[in-house]
């Protein structure tokens, strides 16, 4: 079943997806630069969570109609 969203709602989802992409990229990049194992683990968890969230947002966008 398609969900109908207003244009501004779709644009907001796109903005959130762009922001989460930047977050994931930064976490993955910083993992290579940090030496503290605990911080490395936090960054890895953040990258994994961001990837999951991006998949969910992609699902919302693929099912939506404007």
GIKAMO-V573321 format. One line per field, one symbol per residue. ss: DSSP state (H for helix, E for strand, C for the rest). psi: psi as a letter, one per 40 degrees, with the letter a starting at -180 (. if undefined). Layout:
ss=???
psi=???
//
This chain:
ss=CCEECCHHHHHHHHHHHHHHHHHHHHHHHHHHHCCCHHHHHHHHHHHHHHHHHHHHHHHHHHHEEC
psi=hihhiidddddddddddddddddddddddddedidhddddddddddddddddddddddddddeii.
//
